[in-house]
Every structure is written in C-alpha cells, then in structure tokens.
Amino acid sequence: METIGQEIERGIINKYDHSLSEINEQEVYISKFSDITAQFIKQNCEALFRKKIVCKSKIVFAVLVIQTDKGLRCFFGTNYINYPMETCPGTRNTQGIKTYENCKKLCKQDFHAETCAIYLCTKNNFSAYGGRTYITGHPFCCPNCEGTIERHGIIYAKSFDSAYEKHFGKQ
C-alpha cells in the first residue's frame, strides 16, 4: 500500500477525498498576519484533513503564510499518519524524554505539520521564502522542522500553545 506522500508524487489522489491534492487547489488568502489565530488554523486543517488518520499522541496543525502578487496566501499542514495504531508507539530515550523515531517507522508519518505545509507550498510552485509559519497542538517546532523552515527561507515561526517564537535568517 502506498503512503500519502507516494500517492501525491504519482498524482493519483482523488481531490474529492479531502486529500492533500485538494488542499493544493484550495486558495485561502488573508489580509494581514494578525488574522492568523489557533482557531483559524484548526478550522481550516480539520476541514481539509478530516478523512486522514491523525496521530494518537498529538494532533498538530500548521499554516505557512507567504506573500504573493494576490496577497497573503495560506498553506495548511498536519501530522497525519498512514498506518493507524490503537495507542501511540512513541519511544523514550535514556533520560525518559519522548522521541519520535516510531512516527516514521511504525505509523508511516510522511510529515510533521510544518513540513507538510512547506511541501504543499513548493508542490504548487510557490516559494516559501520570506514566509511565516504558525502552529497549534505542539509547544514548539522540533529541530528537524526548524532546519527545514530555515532552508526554505521562512523568517518566522510561532506556536499558539506556548511562548515559542523564533526568527530565522535576515529580517
């Protein structure tokens, strides 16, 4: 069975199945960055990803906002999984801190929410450069997501669930 990511690459997802393919075609514009709220992110992500299997540990939603010639455009992402589990198979390291190795290995998670939004942006031939990422459902962006954010030239990340706020690159 193919993962969602593999189906996207082959272009076979039915857009009427509320898949990532449908999200690719949905255009959501906002007038200003202050319009972004946790509720705005949750409502859009829940509608767009409602038929996806969600993580049993944490449901994280993200929006990447970029400037286009039409205004500020939003790309949404979530940490959906491709293989359902009854409970989270997360593992803990020697210090007892939860790690996420099993997310990919057992649950076949293609993306974290932030990287899902970035993927959809670039898949639609937009640049994430200069964009801003907002998340809800998790208190911070993990180091891998921060690296992806920085590599794509995104200048800012914020969590609505904590005081996490980070600026990247040149302002």
URWO-V350723 format. One record per helix or strand of 2 or more residues. SS is the DSSP state (~ for helix, > for strand). FROM is the first residue (numbers start at 1). TO is the last residue. If there is no record, write none. Layout:
# URWO-V350723
ss;from;to
SS;FROM;TO
SS;FROM;TO
This chain:
# URWO-V350723
ss;from;to
~;4;10
~;15;17
~;20;25
>;28;30
~;33;35
~;38;48
>;61;68
>;71;78
>;91;92
>;98;99
~;101;105
~;113;123
>;132;136
~;143;151
>;156;159
>;165;167
